[in-house]
Amino acid sequence: MKFVEISENKFKKIENNLINANFYQTVEWAKIKNRNGWQYYFVGIEDETGNIIRASLLLAKNIFGNKKMFYSPRGLLLDYKNKKELDFFVDNLVNFIKQKNGILLKIDPMIMYQEHNRDGKAIGNEKNDIVIQNLMHNNFIHRGFSKGYCDELQFRWTYFLDISKDDWDKDMNHRCKRSIKKAYSFPIIIKDVDEKNIGDFKKIMEHTATRQEHFDRSLDYYQNLNKELSGRIKMVVAYLDKEKFLENFQDNKLYEKIKGEKEMLIPLSAGVFIFDKDRANYVYGGTYSYYMPLMAQYKVQVEMIKYARSLNIPIYDFGGISGIFIPDTENYGVYEFKKGFGGYVVEYIGEFDLIINKFYYNMFQIAYKTYRFIKKIRSKIHRK
């Protein structure tokens, strides 16, 4: 085996065939992050015949002068149960990061720790502890089995739906079925996002971010996302046909509000979906709260599931949930919406830190906590 730095072109040719391949580990994602100040590198393992058998994207950002934090989003793309391979890769990776003035490597592998049923109850006793043990053997620090929407780089809990069979909807609950039927009764049109209607998309996302009290990304970010991931992304907006609605739904409670709208196509809901070889990812979404009774958010999901099935993708990933399954708790509604479709909960192994320089790492931890605190304060002030 040989540890090698890989060219961008070479990585692009193999990125979709790597173990645990995902859109975060692509040349396109590297370029998106590069616009936000991240440098990027591609590294891997070459076998005796010169073939790349393992490879990962590394992002790097200056945090103290020329000192850098490294991050492998949803990587590293390795066989974590193969201790020999892991040991070899990490030993060489540490030297590589040191040469680039790195003080820290963060990873959050897309490796399941344990599967749970739709109600959040663990299925069986099997846990992926061996992966955690092997990483800790290589001096990685496990950031813990967190719940809630915390400070992790990526969510630790997600909601999956198997869409590989024709009866993918058989486990939907009654409320979800009723909501979907209602959505399809209205003249709702799903349109792809382009430069003409990206403003509609952004306004929906801003409205949702304000309502849910979280950070929204910039218009430039969404434009770059749509451009760089062209071919494996769908950004969509659900619109209501005003004329048809007014003709057929005079008794609807929203009739007067819709009648007063200027647009003939009224934006209701939006979503961002990115497609891997084996998984459709619901990445971002939003809905105008006052138009939620039209259930456009349900039609968006169903249409994207149908699209993913047309690509023979077996898994629909509804995206992050809190991992807290107690009714009336914060963010329970997000989980409840996804649960309605059937499916099951996946718990990932979490986030790990590999300390390269302990002094600067400790400084980084203090600075990062201060940054998070200030960001929360600013967010509260902005909402007032």
N, C-alpha and C positions, 0 to 999 in steps of 0.2 A: 504493500500500500504506500501511496505517496500523497502528502498533503500539498494541494496546489491552489493558487489563485486563478480564477477562471475569467475569461473575457465575457463581456456582456453578450456578444453574439452567440457564444458557445452555451452560455447559461440559458438563453432564450430558447434554444433548440431542445433542451432537456427538461425545462422547468415543470412542464405539465405531466411528466412521467416519473418524477421523483417520488420517493416514499412520503406519504402525508402531504402531497402537493396541494397548494392552496393559493388564492390570488394575492395574499400578502407576501408570498415568496415568488415574486415575478419581477422581471425587468420593468414592467409597466408601473408596478407599485413603487419600485425604487425611484423612478422618475417623478412620480407624484410627490413622494417624500422629499426629493431633492429640491423641489420648489419651495419647501418649507425649511430649508437650511440643513438638511441631512446629506452627508456624503454616503456613498454606497460602495460595497465590495461584494464580490462573489467568490466563495471558497468551497473546496470540496476534497474528495478522496478519489484518487486515480488508481486503478488496478494495474496489474503487471502488463496488460495489453494496451494500456493507454486510454481505456474507457473511464469516464467519470461515473462512479457508482453511487456517490452521495454528494450533495451540494446544498449550499444555503446562501441566502442573501443576508448580508450584515449591513445595518445602518449605523452611522456614526455622527455624533454631534458634539461640537466644542461646548464645554461647560465651564472650564476654568482656563482662560488663555488658550493654549494649544492642547490641553488635556481633554480627552474625549470620552463620552459614554457610548458604548456599543449596544445595539439592540438587534436581535434577530426576530422579526415579527412572525408569530406563529411557527417559529422554527426552534431549534435547528432541525433540518430534515434528515434525521438519522434513525437507525434501529436502536432505540434506547435500551433494549433488552440484550443487545450484543455488547457485552462489557468491553471486549477487546477493541471493537470498532469505536465505541464511545471514548474510551481512554485515549486511544491514538489521536482521535480528532481533537479532543479537548486540549491535550498536551501541546499540539501544534497550533491550535487556535489561540491559546494563551500567548505564545511567542509572537504570533502574528499581530495580536492586539497590542502587545507591549511595543512592538516596532512602530505602531501607528499612534503612540502616545495615549493608548486607551487605559482607563482606570477601572472600568467596570463593563461587564457584559450582562445584559438582561435577556431572558428568554421566557416565552409563555407557550410551550408546544401545544399543538392541536392534538393532544393525546388524552383519551378518555381516562378518567380515574375510576369512575363508577357510573353505571346506568341506573336510572330511576324510572318508575312508571309515571304516568301522567299526573298523578297526585303527589309526586315528589318522594315516594317511598322507594328505598333502595331495592333493586332486583338482585337477589342472591347475596352472597358474602364476598364474592371476588372483587378485589380492589387492585389497582395497578401500582401497588407499593414498590414493586421491583424497579420501576422506572425512577421513582423518587430516590430509592436507595442508591441506585447507580449514579445518579446525578450528584447526590450528596457525597458519595465516595470520591467524586471528582471536584470536591470543594464548592459545589453550588449550595447556596442557602435558599431553602424553600420558604417562600413568603407566606405560607399558611393556607388553610382551607377556608377561605373567606366566603362570606355570604353578603348579599346586598350589593348595591352599586358603589363599589369602593374606588380606590385610586389605581387599580390594576391597569396595565396598558390595554389589555383586552378582557372581555368578560370571562368569568370562570364557569358560569352556568348558561346553558342554552336549551332550546326546545326543538326537537327533531320530529319530522313527519316522514314516514316511509310512503313514497308516491310511486313505487315501482310496479304496483298492481292496479288493475282497472277499478278495484273497489277501495281505492285509497281513502275515500271519504266515509267508509263504513262506521268508523268510531266517533264521528262528529256528534256532539251533544245537540239536544233539541234547540237550545238557544242559538247556536251557531247556524244550524240548518235554517231556522226561521229568519235569521238576519241575512243570510245569503239569498234566500227566496225574495225577501223584501228588496234587497239591493238590485236584483235582476228585474224587479217589477218597474223600477224607475228608468227613465231614458238617460243612463249614465254611459259615457264614452271614455274609453281608456286611450290616451294619446302618449306617444313617446316624447321625451323632452328634447328640444333642440334650442337654437339661439332665439327663436321666436317666442317660445313659451317658458323659457327657463326662469323668467321673472315670476310667473305664476307658481312654479315649483318652489322657488326660494321663499316667497311670502308664506306659503303653507308651512314650510320647515321652520321659519322664524316664529310663526304663531304657535306651533307645537312646542318649540323650545321654551318660549315664554310661559306657556301653560304648564309644562312639566318641570319648569325651573332647571333647565340644563342648558349647556352651551351649544350654540349652532355654529356650523362652519360657514366660511365666507362663500360668496357667489363664485369667486375665482376658483376656490377649491372644487366646487361641484362641476364647474366647467372643465377643469383639468381632469377630474375623475371620469367624466363622460368621454373626453377626448382620448386620454391615455389607455383606457380599458375598452375602447371601441371593439366590438366583436364578442365581448364576454360580459357586457353590462347592459342593463335596461333601467333607465330612469323614466318614470311614467307619472302622468297626472290624470286623475279621474275628473271628468267634467260632467255637469248636468246640462242637458239640452233644455234650455229655458222654454222655448216655444212649445215643445212637446209636453213638458211638465205642466205648463199652464193650461194646455188643452185637456189634459186627462186627470189632473189631480187638484181640482178646485177645492176639495174638502180637506186637503192636507194642511196641517198646522203651520207649515213653512210657506204656504202659498203667497201670502202678502209680502214676506221678506224676499222671496225669489222674484216676485213680480217687480219689486223695487230695484233689483240688480240691473246694472247697465249692460253687462256682457250677455251675449246670447249663449255662450258656453261658459258656465259658471264653475270655477275651480273648487273642488271639494276635498280631494285627498291626493297624496303623492307617495312615491316610494322609490328606493334604489335597490336593485337586485343584481348581484354579481354571480356568475356561473363558473364553477369549477367542473372538472371532468366528472366527478361523482357527487356533487352537492350544489344545490342552488341556495345562495345566501341572501336572506333579507337583511340588508345592511342598515338602511336608514328609512324612516317613514314618518308621515305626519298627516293630520286631518284637521280641518277647521272644526272647532268644538261645536259651533252652532249648527253645522250641517251633519253631525254624526248620526242623527236619526235617519238619514238617507242610506246609511250603511255602505257607503262607497268603499270604505276601507276593506270590507269583506270581498267585494267584487275585485278589487285590486289583487288581493291574495289569491283568489281562485283563478284569475286569469294568468297570474304568474306561475302558479302550480301547473296549469295546463301547458304553458309555454315550456316549463322545465321538463315535463313529461314528453313533449314533442322532441326534445333533445336527448331523450332516454337517460335522463339524470334520475337516480334512484332516491335521493334524499333531499328533502326541503328543510333547510335550516331557518327557523323563524327568528333566530338571533337571540341576543342576551336576555336573560331573566335574572331576578335577584337571588334565586335559590332559597327564598323564604316563602313557605307555602301556607301561611296563616292568613285567613280572610281578614279584610279590613286593615292589613298592614300596608305600609307605603309601597307603591309600585305593584301591588297584588293584581291590579287591573290589567297590567301588561301581560302577566303570566296567564290570567284567566282568559284573555282574548285568544292567546295562542293555544291554550289547553282545549278550547272549544273545538278545534279541528281534529282532535284525537292525538296520536303521537306519543312521545315520551321525552323525558328529561335526560340530558347528558351533563355530567359534571366533569370538567377538565381538571388536570392535575395542578394547574395553577402557574404562578410566576416564580422565577428563580433568578437569583443574583450570583454572579461569579466575580468575586473581588480580585482585581488585578493590582491595585494600589490602595492599601487600607487607609492611609492618611487622607488621600483625596476622596475616597469613597465616603468616609465619615463626614467630610465637608459637604459632599454632594447631598447626603441624606438630610443634613440640617437645612441646606439651601432649598431642597425640594419641598420639605415640609413647610417652610416659610412661604414659598411660591404658591403652594396649594391653599394655604390659609388666606393669603392676600387675594387670590383668585376668587375664593368663596365670598369674601367680603365685598369685592368689586361687583360680583354677580348679584348679591343682595341689594346693593346700592342701585345698580342698573334697573332692577325690577321694580323699585319704588317710584 
